[in-house]
């Protein structure tokens, strides 16, 4: 099992999870974070830190494994993030919205730390 970041993170990117990760397995996109599944040690400390409940065990992934694929793909090309940064100024206005990946997801990398 590993943990994955899902739709709720898009455009919110609060990054509270990054602060508690003992193995620095988060990678940063322009408006989304992902977890590298091969680096995650399945400790679960990040899951309760997410204010929008975007982090799930991969056993809770969509039936087609969409989020595991997304996390794996972008962890290979986005920069690693090891410190909590500032969330987007409009993050709160996107919290609670659904289907954000299809509407707002950017493939662009974030700045990393």
C-alpha positions in Angstrom: 0.0 0.0 0.0 1.0 3.6 -0.6 -0.7 7.0 -0.2 -1.8 9.1 -3.1 -3.0 12.6 -3.7 -6.4 13.0 -5.3 -8.7 15.5 -6.9 -9.3 17.6 -3.8 -5.7 19.0 -3.9 -6.1 20.6 -7.3 -6.0 24.4 -6.9 -5.8 24.1 -3.1 -2.2 22.8 -2.6 -2.1 23.6 1.2 1.1 21.6 1.7 0.5 20.8 5.4 1.3 17.2 4.4 4.8 18.1 3.3 5.8 19.3 6.8 5.2 15.9 8.4 6.5 13.5 5.7 9.6 11.7 7.2 10.9 10.6 3.7 10.2 13.7 1.6 8.2 11.8 -1.0 6.1 14.8 -2.2 6.5 16.4 -5.6 5.2 19.8 -6.6 3.2 20.8 -9.6 1.9 24.3 -10.4 -1.4 23.6 -8.7 -1.2 20.1 -7.3 1.0 17.8 -5.2 1.8 14.1 -5.8 3.4 11.4 -3.7 6.0 9.2 -5.2 4.6 5.7 -4.6 8.0 4.0 -4.5 9.3 6.4 -1.9 6.3 6.5 0.4 6.8 4.3 3.4 3.1 4.0 4.1 3.3 5.6 7.5 0.1 7.6 6.9 1.1 10.7 8.9 0.3 13.0 5.9 -3.3 11.8 5.5 -4.8 13.6 8.6 -2.8 16.8 7.9 -4.6 17.5 4.7 -7.3 20.1 5.4 -9.3 19.1 2.2 -8.9 15.3 2.7 -7.0 14.9 -0.6 -4.7 12.1 0.6 -5.9 8.6 0.5 -4.5 5.1 0.7 -4.1 3.6 -2.7 -6.7 1.0 -1.7 -9.3 3.8 -1.9 -8.2 4.8 -5.4 -10.7 4.9 -8.3 -11.5 1.5 -9.7 -9.2 2.2 -12.6 -6.3 3.3 -10.5 -6.3 6.8 -11.9 -4.8 8.5 -9.0 -2.0 6.0 -8.5 -1.1 6.6 -12.2 -1.2 10.4 -11.9 0.9 10.4 -8.7 3.5 8.0 -10.3 3.7 9.9 -13.6 4.2 13.4 -12.2 6.5 12.3 -9.3 8.9 11.3 -12.0 9.0 14.8 -13.6 8.1 17.4 -11.0 10.5 18.8 -8.4 10.7 17.4 -4.9 9.2 19.5 -2.2 10.5 19.2 1.3 9.1 22.3 3.1 5.7 23.7 3.3 5.2 26.7 1.0 2.4 29.2 0.6 -0.8 27.8 -0.8 -2.4 29.7 -3.7 -4.1 32.9 -2.6 -7.4 31.6 -3.8 -7.1 28.1 -2.4 -10.0 28.4 0.0 -12.4 29.3 -2.8 -11.6 25.9 -4.4 -11.9 23.8 -1.3 -14.9 21.5 -1.5 -15.3 21.7 -5.2 -15.3 18.4 -7.1 -14.0 17.3 -10.5 -11.2 19.8 -10.2 -8.7 17.7 -12.0 -10.6 17.8 -15.3 -11.3 21.5 -15.0 -8.1 23.0 -13.6 -5.1 20.6 -13.4 -1.9 21.9 -14.8 1.0 19.6 -16.0 3.4 22.4 -15.3 5.9 21.8 -12.5 6.0 23.9 -9.3 9.1 25.6 -8.0 10.1 22.7 -5.5 12.1 23.3 -2.4 
